[in-house]
Each structure stands twice: as C-alpha cells, then as structure tokens.
C-alpha cells in the first residue's frame, strides 16, 4: 500500500510539473495573452514575461501598486483603458496613506482631467461615444459628470417598454414620505437594509418581468443594484424560490462594474431610522 501511494504521489508531481511547463511554453510563445492583474502578480510564468504592449482594462479599479506591476512588464507601450469618473479601487483601510495609494487610481495620481482627454493632451484621449445606455438615461450623467462631452452612438435606438412606467426610460421613486420606509442594520455587521425598499424592488421586478414576452426572457435580464451588502443579502434571501430568481441578478455597486442589463433597479436603501452613511 505504501509503495502504491508513493507511485501515485510521484505521478501527481509529474503531472503538476508537466502542466507548469506547458503553461510556461504557452505564455512565452503566445502573441496575445489575457489575464487578470491578480494572475499577473501571483503567477511566475506571467510575472517573469515581458510584452511589447500591455493593455490594462478597467484601469480606474486597479490600485496603483498592482497597476505598476503590470506596467513593468511592458517593453514599449502601456495603454490604460477606463473611466476615472466611475468606480475607484475598493479599499477598506481607514489610514489616510493606505487609502491614498490603494483607494485612488492612476488617473487621480497623474491628475488626468476630462478636458485633457477631450483635447487629446497629457498622453490621454477621450472615447466620446457610448452605446450602452438609452439617450434619456445618459442625460443623467452627460452634463453633470461628463460636461456634455459624452455622446450617444445611436441616439434613435428603440427602447423596450417596461411596466409600470413604460413611457419613461428613467423613473425615480421617492419613499421619503412613507412611514413604512425604515432603514435598519443587521445584527451581524455595520451594513444596512430596508425591508420596505425590498418589497418595492421585488414588486417592480415582477411588473417588469410581466411586460416581457416569455420567448424574450433570459437569465439575469434584470439587475437590482444597491450600495449596501446588507440590502443585497436581504434581497437574495427574499428572492429565493421566486420565479424572479433566475431573471434577476442582485449585488452591490462594485460587483456590477462592466455588466449590463435591459432593466436596472437601483436601490439607495437610505430612509429614516439611521443617519445617511458617510462616503
């Protein structure tokens, strides 16, 4: 038995060695390699390799030290793609120095501005066209955030009509006057949830789903987004066993980065009961 176990252990080691060697050859010989930043600095095959051009996508989400590791692998060109006006790196440290270097992105540290991008100066360029949002949705950020520089690739694109407000692309629901809207904190943590908002979220999702022909429905058709993990967990618990479960994706803002849905329900959670959480 001991001899058999020893043979199996040697075979496992040989197989692992063969996999590592194959991975090394693939990385060294490939003309284009795709990997996450985490893979880059944890995998020696990637970390020891250099490329003529390194392209980093979603650059504003990358803490500068991690981004610099990737930049060091570029022989001739480094391209960082991303929107510095969207979400920044997630940093839970409270120390100011730690937050500065782990919670701020390269665009912040190098003082890149929207105006510079629009003028193609300071080694940056603006990609002005968006093709994801309906033009009425884009209007929410076009002026206040992007100073009118963001344009619609197809401003006349048709928009599906969803209940309960099929005539409008953007609908705001004010729960400030309802005595039922109360924000609470779960016993297990500092996050927060709102039971009344949960009921509204699920009701809206049901109305939206009812307006979609069954032949056009697919998994994660609707996104329900919230700033708080407590509300996200509460929604996930409530939706279990419902028909909505397969058609909705629920999560916090960082988990939705890069995703898109036909309909998004954004729940701010805040209501009387607790003071508004600081940024």
Rosetta blueprint (number, residue, H / E / L):
1 X L
2 X H
3 X H
4 X H
5 X H
6 X H
7 X H
8 X H
9 X H
10 X H
11 X H
12 X H
13 X H
14 X H
15 X H
16 X H
17 X H
18 X H
19 X H
20 X H
21 X H
22 X H
23 X H
24 X H
25 X H
26 X H
27 X H
28 X H
29 X H
30 X L
31 X L
32 X L
33 X L
34 X L
35 X L
36 X L
37 X H
38 X H
39 X H
40 X H
41 X H
42 X H
43 X L
44 X H
45 X H
46 X H
47 X H
48 X L
49 X L
50 X L
51 X E
52 X E
53 X E
54 X E
55 X E
56 X E
57 X L
58 X L
59 X H
60 X H
61 X H
62 X L
63 X L
64 X H
65 X H
66 X H
67 X H
68 X H
69 X H
70 X H
71 X H
72 X L
73 X L
74 X E
75 X E
76 X E
77 X E
78 X E
79 X E
80 X E
81 X L
82 X L
83 X L
84 X L
85 X L
86 X L
87 X L
88 X L
89 X L
90 X L
91 X L
92 X L
93 X L
94 X L
95 X L
96 X H
97 X H
98 X H
99 X H
100 X H
101 X H
102 X H
103 X L
104 X L
105 X L
106 X H
107 X H
108 X H
109 X H
110 X L
111 X L
112 X L
113 X L
114 X H
115 X H
116 X H
117 X H
118 X H
119 X H
120 X L
121 X L
122 X L
123 X L
124 X L
125 X L
126 X L
127 X L
128 X L
129 X E
130 X E
131 X L
132 X L
133 X L
134 X L
135 X H
136 X H
137 X H
138 X H
139 X H
140 X H
141 X H
142 X H
143 X L
144 X L
145 X L
146 X L
147 X L
148 X L
149 X L
150 X L
151 X E
152 X E
153 X L
154 X L
155 X L
156 X L
157 X L
158 X L
159 X L
160 X L
161 X L
162 X L
163 X L
164 X L
165 X L
166 X L
167 X L
168 X L
169 X L
170 X L
171 X L
172 X L
173 X L
174 X L
175 X L
176 X L
177 X L
178 X L
179 X L
180 X L
181 X L
182 X L
183 X E
184 X E
185 X L
186 X L
187 X L
188 X L
189 X L
190 X L
191 X L
192 X L
193 X E
194 X E
195 X H
196 X H
197 X H
198 X H
199 X H
200 X H
201 X H
202 X H
203 X H
204 X H
205 X H
206 X H
207 X H
208 X H
209 X H
210 X H
211 X L
212 X L
213 X L
214 X H
215 X H
216 X H
217 X L
218 X L
219 X L
220 X L
221 X L
222 X E
223 X E
224 X E
225 X E
226 X E
227 X L
228 X L
229 X H
230 X H
231 X H
232 X H
233 X H
234 X H
235 X H
236 X H
237 X H
238 X H
239 X H
240 X L
241 X L
242 X L
243 X H
244 X H
245 X H
246 X H
247 X L
248 X E
249 X E
250 X E
251 X E
252 X E
253 X L
254 X H
255 X H
256 X H
257 X L
258 X L
259 X L
260 X L
261 X L
262 X L
263 X E
264 X E
265 X E
266 X E
267 X E
268 X L
269 X L
270 X L
271 X L
272 X L
273 X L
274 X L
275 X L
276 X L
277 X L
278 X L
279 X L
